[in-house]
Amino acid sequence: MAYLLQLDSSANLNSSASRRLTAEAAERWVSGGADREIRRRDLHTDPLPHLPTNALHFIASRRPADSAAPAPEAQRLQDELLDELAGAEAVLIGSPMYNFSMPSTLKAWLDYVHVIGANSPVAEGIDPLRSKPVTVISARSTPTGEDPQTDFVLGPFFAILGGFMSMDVQGFVVHTEPPAAPGDFHRPYDVVRDEVLASIDR
């Protein structure tokens, strides 16, 4: 059965805009066919350990000679995450902005799944995830994020998942408070919701 990989990372478990949007988008995606399901990871309530050794940034044959060998359980976790990502029909990520960055729990996931020799570099023809659709939704109160590809939170997804791993990344910013001053870049929830759902339907 085809599945959507849904990743949530907000520490706000009660009124998170990113959680609300990923939930609505996931339901829209799964409604597109009887053969669809959602596989969800809540990286806040069930966080991944931080990467224990730089060796896991590479497949075994390309690891630096002086890197510490990963423990078997760390390798098993990485293999599980890589298989889960590879098998997904699409990926949906909720990434609120914390201190002008993504949550560290989500960064840990990125560190595990970007593996040199397994899914990059594109220049060597290593791109098994090419064109896999990824939707990233970032919520914040402040009026930042006019250019998604250079946004503090969204930029790394375009660079890592898009540039290094050849995935088809779309990024959306939603603001949870009114603009601070006239002319501020501001994307209210309802507008972003409509855009996200339209992108899921494409």
Secondary structure, DSSP 8 states (H G I E B T S, - for coil): -EEEEEEE--S-SSS-HHHHHHHHHHHHHHTT-TTEEEEEEETTTS-------GGGGB-GGGS-TTS----HHHHHHHHHHHHHHHH-SEEEEE---BTTB--HHHHHHHHHH--BTTTB-GGGT--TTTT-EEEEEEEESSS--SSGGGSTTTHHHIIIIIIIT--EEEEEEEESS--SSTT-----HHHHHHHHHHHHT-
